[in-house]
Structure formats: C-alpha cells, structure tokens
Amino acid sequence: MDCIFCKIIEGKIPAKKIAESDHAIAFADINPVAPVHALVIPKKHIATLNDVDDWSVMGPVFELAARIAREQGLDKSGWRAVINTGRDANQLVFHIHLHVIGGRQLEWPPG
C-alpha cells in the first residue's frame, strides 16, 4: 500500500504531530486554511467514509478532534470538522481524515 498517511502513522514520513490516542493521530495540515488546521486520522487504513464497515473506528477520530479544539481554545469561539469523501469533494489522500479548522471567522458556505 502506498498511503502517505499510513507512512506518517508508521513514522516513515515526518509530520508535525499535534496529538495521538491509541486509535487515532492528529498532525498539522501542510496547507493550512486557518490558524488552526489539523488532520485527524484513524490508525486503521480506510480509504473513505463510504468504505467504513465498523463505525467504532470513527469515535476516536472525533474524540481526538474535540480534544484538539479544546486544547487550542476553539471550543470557546467555534471550529469546523470537515471530512471530504471522494474526488468531487476534493479528497486528495484516500485515507479518511477529518480536518479541524478554526482560529478565525469561517465563511459559509464553505465550497
């Protein structure tokens, strides 16, 4: 498998790690769109939300995202959790990843 996020999990590719749990890891997005922009991924490789067969894998992803938001003070002002699914949604890496975005006023609609 040639998944860049799996290689980050394995420590084969460096990333600015923000937080980690037993089942998920978070690191800084290399192209941030806000002062806080983290990617939270499950340690188990799953390409997209369409491929999830055991939804318990997503709980730790959301839990870690909420922890990052609290630690960064975003829980006071607001933050966005985004999961792009598929090419038309601009999913560039096919390993589920949740974007934690905040630290500034976010616009709506996003796309």
C-alpha positions in Angstrom: 0.0 0.0 0.0 1.3 3.4 -0.9 -0.6 5.6 1.5 1.1 8.8 2.7 -1.0 8.9 5.9 -0.1 5.2 6.8 3.5 6.2 6.3 3.1 9.1 8.8 1.5 6.7 11.3 4.4 4.3 10.9 6.9 7.1 11.3 8.3 6.7 7.8 7.3 10.2 6.8 7.7 13.1 9.3 4.7 15.2 10.3 4.1 17.9 12.9 2.2 15.7 15.4 -0.3 17.5 17.5 -2.0 14.7 19.4 -2.3 10.9 19.5 -4.5 8.3 21.1 -4.5 4.5 20.8 -6.6 4.6 17.7 -6.1 8.0 16.1 -3.4 10.5 15.3 -3.5 14.2 14.6 -1.0 16.4 12.8 -0.8 19.8 11.2 -2.1 20.2 7.7 0.7 21.2 5.3 -1.6 23.7 3.5 -3.5 25.3 6.4 -6.5 27.5 5.7 -6.8 28.8 9.2 -4.5 29.4 12.2 -5.5 26.0 13.5 -5.8 23.3 10.8 -5.1 19.8 11.9 -5.8 16.5 10.2 -7.1 13.7 12.5 -6.9 10.2 11.0 -7.7 6.7 12.3 -4.6 4.5 12.6 -6.5 1.8 10.7 -6.4 2.5 6.9 -9.9 3.1 5.5 -10.0 5.0 2.2 -13.2 7.0 2.5 -16.4 7.2 4.6 -18.0 5.0 2.0 -15.7 2.2 3.0 -16.3 2.2 6.8 -17.7 -1.1 7.9 -17.0 -0.8 11.6 -18.2 2.7 12.7 -16.5 2.3 16.1 -13.3 3.3 14.3 -14.6 6.9 13.8 -15.4 7.6 17.5 -11.7 8.0 18.4 -11.2 10.3 15.4 -14.0 12.7 16.6 -12.8 12.4 20.2 -9.3 13.4 19.3 -10.7 16.3 17.2 -12.7 17.6 20.1 -9.6 17.3 22.4 -7.5 19.4 19.9 -10.3 22.0 19.7 -10.4 22.3 23.5 -6.6 22.4 23.8 -6.4 25.2 21.1 -9.2 27.2 22.8 -11.5 26.7 19.8 -14.3 25.3 21.9 -14.9 28.9 23.1 -15.1 30.5 19.7 -16.1 27.7 17.3 -14.4 25.3 14.9 -15.3 23.2 11.9 -14.9 19.5 11.4 -14.8 18.5 7.7 -14.4 15.1 6.1 -14.1 15.2 2.3 -15.3 12.0 0.7 -14.4 11.2 -2.9 -12.8 13.1 -5.7 -15.6 15.5 -6.3 -15.4 16.5 -2.7 -11.7 17.2 -3.1 -10.4 14.3 -1.1 -6.8 14.2 -2.1 -5.5 11.4 0.2 -7.6 8.3 0.2 -7.3 7.6 3.9 -10.2 9.0 6.0 -9.1 12.3 7.5 -11.0 14.9 9.5 -10.0 18.5 9.2 -10.1 20.5 12.4 -10.3 24.1 11.3 -10.5 27.2 13.5 -8.9 30.2 15.0 -10.6 32.8 12.7 -14.1 33.6 11.5 -15.1 30.9 9.0 -17.2 31.6 5.9 -20.4 29.8 4.9 -21.0 28.1 2.5 -17.6 26.5 2.6 -17.4 25.2 -1.0 
